[in-house]
């Protein structure tokens, strides 16, 4: 049996055909012309959110196009993008062009708070990983107190290599990257002020 790629889901087409698809590519196709005015990072994070929802939370590897569109709509609303599904198509068999995306009030690509993860590592000094994660939680909490639309953590790869003392990317770096992203997600969900705010990590 051929193993499904980590970034793919099996998507049931309106014809009933089951096709393995890269989640980011399906996201781009569903968004249509709106892709050109959206921040590419938001598109990538939206695709990752849909993938996590089905594979990790629901433990599913196959979905209908309509299920995918509905999940994508929920994720994008969190990024300030209004989504409507055309009523002339049942959502279980919605073709790509049946999903219409339009920007909600405000600019969905705007960023109100930016944190450079490399600076967090530098500020942690000799405290290493423990100090880094404690400092990171505090910075996230302080950022959310300002009620921004978006909190963006940047410099992830550089931060990981700096924290691990590596010049080149390796397996241990990938594990640390996943740990940092997971820590930020859990810390973000635990904050009462996170409602309606987008978290981006790259």
N, C-alpha and C positions, 0 to 999 in steps of 0.2 A: 504493500500500500504506500502511495506517495504521500509524504508528510507535507501538510499545508504550511506555506511560508508564514513566519510570525506576524507579518504586517498585512495578511490577507484574511478575507472571509469568503465563504461560498455564498454567492448572492443568487437568489432565484429570480430569473427574468420574467417579464409578463407572459412570455411564451411557455413558461414552466421549465425552461432549461436552467440547470444549476452550473454556474461558472465561477471558478476561483478568481477573485478580484482584489487588487491592492486597495486598501481602504481609502488611502489618500486620493487615488485616482477616481474612485466612485464619488468621493466628496466633491472633487473639482467638477465632475460631470453634472452632478445634481445642482451645483451652485450656478452653472452656466456663465453668463456674461458678468455676473456679480463678482466673480473671481478677480477680475481686473481692477476692482476698486477696493479690494479687501487686503489687509495686512497678511502676507504669506505665513507669518508665524501663527496668526489666528486660525488660518486654514489647517496648518499642520497640527495645532493643538486640538482643534475640533475633531479631526480625523482620529487622533490618538484617543480622544475621549470616547468616541463611538466604538473604537476597537476594544478599549478597556471594558466598556459597558457590556458588550456582548460576550467577549472571550473570558473575562475575569469574573464579572458580577453575575452574568446569566449562564456562563459556561457553555455558550453556543458557538459553533463554527459556521453554521448556515443560517441565513436570514432571507426574508423576502425583501425586494427593493423598497416596498412600502414601509416595512419595519425599520430599515436602514434610514429612510428619509425622515421618519418620525423621531428616531433617536438623534439624528443630525440636527433636526429642528430644535430639539430641547437643548442640545449643547450650544448651538449658535445663539439661542435667546439669551443664554448666560453671558455671551460676548456682545450683547447689545444689537443683535441682528434679528429683525422681525421676519418670521417665516409663515407662509400660508401654503397649504396643499390644495390644488385645484379640486373643487367639489365634483367635477364631472368624472373623476377617476376614483374608484374605491382604493383606499390607502394600502390594501394588501397587494395590489398589482400596479401601483402608481409608476408609470414610466418616468424617466429622468425629467422630461420637459413639463411634467405635471406639478413640479415643485417650484414655487416662485419665491425668490429671496429679495428682500428690500431692506435697506438700512433703516433701523428704528431711529428715534430722536437721538441726535448726537452722532459723533463719529465713532464707529465701532473699532477703528484702529487707534484711537487716542490712548495715550499712556499717561497716567497721573503719578505713578511712583515707580522708580527704577532703582534696583539694587544690584551692584556689581559684585558677584560672588567671589571674585578674585580679591577684592578689597576686604571682604569678610575674612578670608583665609589669612591675609596679611595682618589684619587687626587682631587675630586670634593668637599670633605669636607662638610662644612655646606651649600653649595650652593644647595644641594639636586638634584631633578630631572632637574630643569632648568640648573644648572651648568653642570650636567652630559651630557645632550644632546648637549649643546653648545660646551663642551670640545670634545665630540665624533665627531661632525662635523669637528672641527679643526684637530683632529688626522687623520681622513679619508682623508681630503684634503692634509695634509702634506705627508701622506703615498703614495698617488697617484703621488705626484711630483717626486718621485723617479722612476716612471715607472716600478713597479714590475710586475711579471707575475700574482701573486695572492696576495690579501690582506685577511688575515684570522683573524677574531675576535673570540677569544676563551673565555671560562669561562662564557657563557651566563647565565646558571641557577644560578651559584654562585653570579653573578653580580646582577641578579634580586632579589634574596633573601636579599642580602646586601642592595640594594637600597630601598627595601620595609620594611626592618627591620624584616624579617620573618626567622624563623628557619626551618619551613616546607613549602613545596610547596602547594599553594592554588589557588583558582580561580583568585584572584587579581594578583597573580604572573604570571599566564598564560597570562592574559591580558597585563601585563607590558612586558612580553617576546615578544608578538606579536607587541607591540608598538615599542620596540627597533629594532626588525628585520625590520619592515616596515619603520622606520626612516632611518635606514642604507641603505635600498634599494633605497628609494627616494633620499637621499643625494648622493648616488653613481651614480644614473642616471643623477642627475643634474650637475655632475662634467664633464667638457670637457675632462679631462684626463683619464676618465674611459674606453674609447674605447679599446677593446682587453684585458682588465684585468678582472680576476675572483674575485668575492667577496664571501667569505665563512663566515658564522656565525654559531657558535655552542656553 
